[in-house]
């Protein structure tokens, strides 16, 4: 498979390493210093582009892939909520192909299923109050993380007493704390921490006056995300339309 990389930072390098180990070819690498390569024949000849950039860049990058007729896998967060309907419309009737996920880790996908199942169980026990926290490296721009929002949406889908999520406190990279706006009882509160080079920690807690139940996913490094992104690219190469981790996980099970 011929892969174009959009974003050639730490994640891009990790994805390249795993892609090459699985026998794929990197035909194009696009970063901030060579955006003109979106118009190159190498990019247009790619089977799949893998895009990991910033929230402010991702949307336009996806549109450039669509214009070039290149299928795209995107792991950029902080932009999809605003553009989800538009992206689904672009992929309607398989006219274009976008595989998007807030997190490509197979472990996170499994954790998400556990999270949804636990929320379904806890629906009958209103004495337990649910909250969330997520911790990431200091370079991450969006808070809360896209993964935390996806996990919160899984809780909301099962827990009748929760109808939305709200941004909690943020411990910033410089040590300052951004206090949250008011969180209503019907919201799932998500606190964020930006610290060191942490790949990602997501914690979900159900707390009562008697005890608490906590589930945690702890990413040791970026390798799980990179492998998942390459697996998603392999899946995308064989399929069309608006694709998600649910599609990939179904194909692996």
C-alpha positions in Angstrom: 0.0 0.0 0.0 1.2 3.5 -0.9 0.9 5.9 2.1 1.1 9.7 2.3 1.9 11.1 5.7 0.3 14.5 6.6 2.1 15.7 9.7 5.6 14.5 10.3 6.1 15.0 14.0 6.6 12.3 16.6 3.4 10.5 15.6 4.3 10.7 11.9 7.7 9.2 12.5 6.1 6.4 14.7 3.5 5.7 12.0 6.2 5.6 9.3 8.2 3.0 11.3 5.3 0.7 11.8 4.0 1.1 8.2 7.4 0.2 6.8 7.6 -2.8 9.1 4.3 -4.1 7.7 5.6 -3.8 4.1 4.0 -0.5 3.1 5.6 2.3 1.1 5.7 6.0 2.2 5.4 7.9 -1.0 4.9 11.4 0.4 5.5 13.3 3.6 3.8 16.6 4.1 4.5 19.0 7.0 4.3 22.7 7.7 7.3 23.5 5.4 6.0 21.8 2.2 2.2 22.2 1.9 2.6 22.5 -1.8 3.1 18.8 -2.0 -0.7 18.3 -1.7 -0.6 19.1 -5.5 2.3 16.6 -6.2 1.8 13.5 -8.3 3.3 11.4 -5.4 0.4 12.6 -3.1 -2.3 12.0 -5.7 -0.9 8.4 -6.3 -1.2 7.5 -2.6 -3.7 4.8 -1.7 -4.3 6.3 1.7 -3.2 9.5 3.5 -2.7 9.4 7.3 -3.3 12.8 8.9 -2.1 13.7 12.4 -1.8 17.5 12.7 -3.5 20.2 14.8 -7.2 21.1 15.2 -6.7 24.3 13.2 -5.2 22.5 10.2 -7.0 19.2 10.0 -10.2 20.4 8.4 -8.5 22.0 5.4 -6.1 19.0 5.1 -9.1 16.7 4.8 -10.6 18.9 2.1 -7.3 18.8 0.2 -7.4 15.0 0.3 -10.9 15.0 -1.0 -9.9 17.3 -3.8 -7.1 15.0 -4.8 -9.3 11.9 -4.6 -7.1 10.3 -1.9 -8.7 8.3 0.9 -7.7 9.7 4.3 -7.3 8.4 7.9 -7.4 11.3 10.4 -6.5 11.2 14.1 -6.6 15.0 14.6 -9.0 16.0 17.4 -10.7 19.2 18.3 -12.4 19.9 15.0 -14.7 17.0 14.1 -17.6 18.0 16.4 -18.1 21.2 14.4 -17.7 19.4 11.0 -19.1 15.9 11.5 -22.3 16.4 9.5 -20.3 18.0 6.6 -17.8 15.1 6.7 -20.5 12.5 6.6 -22.2 14.3 3.7 -18.9 14.4 1.8 -18.6 10.6 2.2 -22.3 9.9 1.4 -22.8 7.1 -1.1 -19.1 6.3 -0.7 -18.2 9.3 -2.9 -15.2 10.0 -0.7 -13.6 8.1 2.1 -12.6 9.4 5.6 -11.7 7.1 8.5 -11.8 9.3 11.6 -11.2 8.4 15.3 -10.3 10.4 18.4 -8.0 7.6 19.3 -6.6 4.7 17.2 -5.4 2.5 20.1 -6.9 -0.9 20.1 -6.7 -0.8 23.9 -8.7 2.4 24.0 -11.3 0.9 21.6 -11.7 -2.0 24.1 -11.7 0.4 27.0 -14.5 2.3 25.3 -16.6 -0.8 25.1 -16.0 -1.5 28.9 -16.9 2.1 29.6 -20.2 1.9 27.8 -21.1 -1.4 29.4 -20.3 -0.1 32.9 -22.4 3.0 32.3 -25.3 0.8 31.3 -24.9 -1.1 34.6 -24.6 2.1 36.6 -27.8 3.5 35.2 -29.7 1.6 37.9 -27.6 3.1 40.7 -28.0 6.9 41.0 -26.1 7.0 44.3 -22.9 6.8 42.1 -21.8 10.1 40.6 -19.6 9.8 37.4 -16.6 12.1 36.5 -13.7 11.9 34.2 -10.1 13.1 33.9 -7.6 12.9 31.1 -3.8 13.6 31.2 -1.7 14.3 28.1 1.7 15.7 27.2 2.3 19.5 27.3 2.2 19.8 23.5 -1.5 18.8 23.2 -3.5 21.8 22.2 -7.2 20.8 22.8 -8.7 20.1 26.2 -10.5 18.0 27.0 -9.1 15.4 24.6 -11.1 14.0 21.8 -10.9 10.6 23.4 -12.3 11.9 26.6 -15.2 13.5 24.7 -15.9 10.2 22.9 -15.9 8.3 26.2 -18.2 10.9 27.8 -20.6 10.4 24.8 -20.6 6.7 25.5 -21.6 7.3 29.2 -24.3 9.8 28.2 -25.8 7.3 25.8 -26.4 4.8 28.6 -26.8 6.9 31.8 -30.3 8.6 31.9 -29.2 11.1 34.5 -26.5 12.6 32.2 -27.5 14.6 29.1 -24.2 16.3 28.2 -20.5 16.9 29.2 -18.7 19.9 30.4 -15.1 21.1 30.5 -13.8 20.9 34.0 -10.5 22.3 35.4 -7.4 22.3 33.3 -3.9 22.0 34.8 -1.9 23.8 32.1 1.7 23.0 31.0 3.0 26.1 32.9 1.4 24.9 36.2 -1.5 27.4 36.1 -5.0 26.2 36.5 -7.9 27.2 34.3 -11.1 26.9 36.4 -14.2 25.5 34.8 -17.5 27.2 34.1 -20.4 25.9 36.1 -21.0 22.1 35.7 -24.7 21.1 36.0 -25.7 17.8 37.7 -26.8 16.5 34.3 -23.2 16.9 32.9 -20.3 14.6 32.9 -17.4 16.7 34.1 -14.0 16.2 32.3 -10.9 17.5 34.0 -7.7 17.8 32.0 -4.0 17.8 32.9 -1.1 18.7 30.6 2.1 17.3 32.0 5.5 16.1 30.6 5.5 13.8 27.7 2.6 11.6 28.8 1.1 9.7 25.8 -2.4 9.6 27.4 -4.3 8.6 30.6 -8.1 8.4 30.8 -9.8 7.8 34.1 -13.5 7.3 34.7 -14.8 7.3 38.3 -18.1 6.4 39.8 -18.1 7.8 43.4 -20.6 7.2 46.2 -20.6 7.9 49.9 -19.6 4.3 50.5 -17.0 3.6 47.8 -15.9 4.3 44.3 -15.3 2.4 41.1 -12.6 3.5 38.7 -11.5 2.3 35.3 -8.3 3.6 33.7 -6.6 3.3 30.3 -2.9 4.2 30.4 -1.0 4.5 27.2 2.7 3.7 27.7 3.8 5.4 24.5 2.6 6.3 21.0 3.2 2.9 19.5 -0.4 1.6 20.1 -1.8 4.7 18.4 0.5 4.4 15.5 -0.2 0.7 15.0 -4.0 1.4 15.1 -3.6 4.2 12.5 -1.8 1.8 10.1 -4.4 -0.9 10.7 -7.1 1.7 10.0 -5.2 2.7 6.8 -5.2 -1.0 5.7 -8.9 -1.2 6.4 -9.6 2.1 4.6 -7.7 0.9 1.5 -10.3 -1.9 1.2 -13.4 0.1 2.1 -15.2 3.4 1.3 -17.4 6.0 3.0 -17.3 7.5 6.5 -15.4 4.9 8.7 -14.8 4.6 12.4 -13.0 2.4 14.9 -16.2 0.4 15.3 -15.9 -0.7 11.7 -12.2 -1.6 12.2 -12.9 -3.5 15.5 -15.7 -5.5 13.9 -13.3 -6.5 11.1 -10.7 -7.7 13.6 -13.1 -9.7 15.9 
